Amino acid sequence: MYDLKSKKAEAFISHEEILDTLAYAEENKDNGELIDEILKKARDRKGLTHREASVLLACENPEKIQEFYELAEQIKKDYYGSRIVMFAPLYLSNYCVNGCTYCPYHLKNKHIERKKLNQEEVAREVIALQDMGHKRLAIEAGEDPVNNPIEYILDCVKTIYSIKHKNGAIRRVNVNIAATSVENYRRLKDADIGTYILFQETYHKESYEQLHPTGPKHDYAYHTEAMDRAMEGGIDDVGIGVLFGLERYRYEFAGLLMHAEHLEAVHGVGPHTISVPRIKNADDIDSKAFANGIDDDTFAKICALIRISVPYTGMIISTRESQKVREKVIRLGVSQISGGSRTSVGGYEEEERPKETEQFDVSDQRCLDEVVHWLMDLGYLPSFCTACYREGRTGDRFMSLCKSGQIQNCCQPNALMTLKEYLMDYASEDTKKVGEALIEAELKKIPKEKVRLICEDHLKNIEQGIRDFRF
């Protein structure tokens, strides 16, 4: 039986509730009156239920689709303005004991080179990322209790935070590792991580178990209940996502929103981020072998409806997607993107992008400077900000500021100051020229005059070599 507040996976992600939701959506996809009511509710910026959002996803009326595209774009502007947060993944180890059929790190893959960074190698990777201009990382590692125990992850986090190179520093480490215990989540919290990220892969239990035939990840309930354990362990910023293409997209969409609803109902805090990866080719993985792939238009529709349904959440898109696709979905709701990413273990230290140990094909292979320049050409404000984490604005504190719109008085100046740092320390001359003009224009959008004047003063200090101001 469906129970939003239960901590049992099969209750808060109820298979029967999802099937009922999909049937309801199919029955009402042409119900113009109901669709208008749902859109009216969405305009209040309070979000939608999984059932309401599923009706919109099933709707095929071009005029209505355009209407909720425009609404998604406006909601994105209301919450995030023109800011796009920048980050990079850092792959620590591809040792893994699981048998995931969609990932080249699976245990049976005997020809992929297995690699695990030692702490000196981690430091060199961090310096390479700092030399690009990155301030925020998401660390990744396969699940292997012998090669990648929690102690190894904690040592890597400590190393990452310790490296200060020229004007470079990684100010926030987000962690994307396998589901673990409450005690281990406490240890991650004590290590001062940012967001704990874990993709569900698929919410369809039967498919999940088939896709994960061996290894600890086979346990659907343990994996699905991970975010509850993370929050019990004190991590109040968590990030969820599904790998679109493994199951029917309407099923996954409903499950994803049910998970968000559950977290907010039980813990008072919904997901800090929602990621929307699509399955891609990699080493011995052929994405065409999976029958539930979605086209670009469907993908854009999903992104827009997540923004409408969970208006406060940060939406993440990776370099799995092409420049063209990323440009479209950034407008519709995405607020965080990676730049200059390498999905191989030890990939940043290499001059050429190594392919042998990649977790997936990288579609957008531009360097960080090219991505930053591109975003500014499109009218967006690239942000390297990590201030909310470091000022304790996490969990319900962040959500209350975000939902009320007060976060703008922090985020806009912080984005400008971190962009200024990037321009001074790492940007090409052309990127710097475009960025300086953008900063001058964006300063005017800071709501409070006092904040704007302080920001202007900090920007001048950054030109004099002082770093790391934040509101």
Sequence and secondary structure as in RCSB ss.txt:
>XXXX:A:sequence
MYDLKSKKAEAFISHEEILDTLAYAEENKDNGELIDEILKKARDRKGLTHREASVLLACENPEKIQEFYELAEQI
KKDYYGSRIVMFAPLYLSNYCVNGCTYCPYHLKNKHIERKKLNQEEVAREVIALQDMGHKRLAIEAGEDPVNNPI
EYILDCVKTIYSIKHKNGAIRRVNVNIAATSVENYRRLKDADIGTYILFQETYHKESYEQLHPTGPKHDYAYHTE
AMDRAMEGGIDDVGIGVLFGLERYRYEFAGLLMHAEHLEAVHGVGPHTISVPRIKNADDIDSKAFANGIDDDTFA
KICALIRISVPYTGMIISTRESQKVREKVIRLGVSQISGGSRTSVGGYEEEERPKETEQFDVSDQRCLDEVVHWL
MDLGYLPSFCTACYREGRTGDRFMSLCKSGQIQNCCQPNALMTLKEYLMDYASEDTKKVGEALIEAELKKIPKEK
VRLICEDHLKNIEQGIRDFRF
>XXXX:A:secstr
   TT SSHHHHT HHHHHHHHHHHHHHTT HHHHHHHHHHHTTTS   HHHHHHHHH   HHHHHHHHHHHHHH
HHHHHTTEEEEEEEEEEE       TT TTSTT  SS   B  HHHHHHHHHHHHHHT  EEEEEE   TTTS H
HHHHHHHHHHHH EETTEE  EEEEE     HHHHHHHHHTT   EE   B S HHHHHHHS SSGGG HHHHHT
HHHHHHHTT   EEEEB BTSS HHHHHHHHHHHHHHHHHHHS   SEEE  B   BTTB GGGSTT   HHHHH
HHHHHHHHHSTTSEEEE TTS HHHHHHHHHHT  EEE S   STTTTTSSS   TT SS  S    HHHHHHHH
HHTT EEE   HHHHTT  HHHHHHHHHHTTTHHHHHHHHHHHHHHHHHHT  HHHHHHHHHHHHHHHTT S HH
HHHHHHHHHHHHHTT      
